[in-house]
Each structure stands twice: as C-alpha cells, then as structure tokens.
C-alpha cells in the first residue's frame, strides 16, 4: 500500500505528517515488521503544463518558424526548446556521438520536470514565441505556474 501526501506549507505539512503519515508508518512497522522507504520529492509538472507546452510547440511549427534555414516539426521544436531552456537556465547541455555516429543531445525529460521547472520552460517558450511573432490562440490550459 502506498500513501501520497501533497505538502504545500509548513503548518499543513506538520499536521499531515503527524496525524496521517506517522500513525500509518508506525502501524506498518509494528504489525508487519516491514522495512519502509520514504521518498520526498518536488511536485512534478502538471498535465495542464504538459498540454500547454506541447500546444506551444505546435503553434511554433504551424507558424513555419525556421531554424537553420528550414521549418521544424512540433517534435523538433520540443527538442530545441527543452535544450535551449536547459542552457539558458544554467543546466547545460551535452552533445555526444550516437550509436550510428550521429550527434545527439542528451536532454532532460519534460516528464520528470518539477512543476516549477515546467513553468520556467513555458515562460521560456512564450518568450521565444513573442520574439518570433508566433500567433497564439487564446486557449485555457489550466494553471501552469
């Protein structure tokens, strides 16, 4: 059995940990004699963030914005934006020779991004769109920040 708690501020977190999580942990340790693993991590990027980022990549492709002399697909814009964002935010980039001698960029996974990092990627992409005059439809994706 797994237990997931979303902690958003110190008082709420303390109450949740002492009132919900500690009794559960204690009972598992006493009754089952089990060893437990406790993992604490930042909240991952949300589905609205995912939808918005992919839509923005599609908007850029649909606008026929060119990179290195030719328009790129939605998937190619995703790779370019994630890579550019990593460099712009100091995460860096590593380009290596692939299995067949091609060059590939070992980039971060958007699925593993935190909510904060996902919001930063969207802001970076919106700035790119503004700089390249990409028309963006008025669509509600949900909260991305």
C-alpha positions, 0 to 999 in steps of 0.5 A, spaced: 500 500 500 502 506 498 500 513 501 501 520 497 501 526 501 501 533 497 505 538 502 504 545 500 506 549 507 509 548 513 503 548 518 499 543 513 505 539 512 506 538 520 499 536 521 499 531 515 505 528 517 503 527 524 496 525 524 496 521 517 503 519 515 506 517 522 500 513 525 500 509 518 508 508 518 508 506 525 502 501 524 506 498 518 512 497 522 509 494 528 504 489 525 508 487 519 515 488 521 516 491 514 522 495 512 519 502 509 522 507 504 520 514 504 521 518 498 520 526 498 520 529 492 518 536 488 511 536 485 512 534 478 509 538 472 502 538 471 498 535 465 495 542 464 503 544 463 504 538 459 498 540 454 500 547 454 507 546 452 506 541 447 500 546 444 506 551 444 510 547 440 505 546 435 503 553 434 511 554 433 511 549 427 504 551 424 507 558 424 513 555 419 518 558 424 525 556 421 531 554 424 537 553 420 534 555 414 528 550 414 521 549 418 521 544 424 516 539 426 512 540 433 517 534 435 523 538 433 521 544 436 520 540 443 527 538 442 530 545 441 526 548 446 527 543 452 535 544 450 535 551 449 531 552 456 536 547 459 542 552 457 539 558 458 537 556 465 544 554 467 543 546 466 547 545 460 547 541 455 551 535 452 552 533 445 555 526 444 556 521 438 550 516 437 550 509 436 550 510 428 555 516 429 550 521 429 550 527 434 545 527 439 543 531 445 542 528 451 536 532 454 532 532 460 525 529 460 519 534 460 516 528 464 520 528 470 520 536 470 518 539 477 512 543 476 516 549 477 521 547 472 515 546 467 513 553 468 520 556 467 520 552 460 513 555 458 515 562 460 521 560 456 517 558 450 512 564 450 518 568 450 521 565 444 514 565 441 513 573 442 520 574 439 518 570 433 511 573 432 508 566 433 500 567 433 497 564 439 490 562 440 487 564 446 486 557 449 485 555 457 490 550 459 489 550 466 494 553 471 501 552 469 505 556 474 
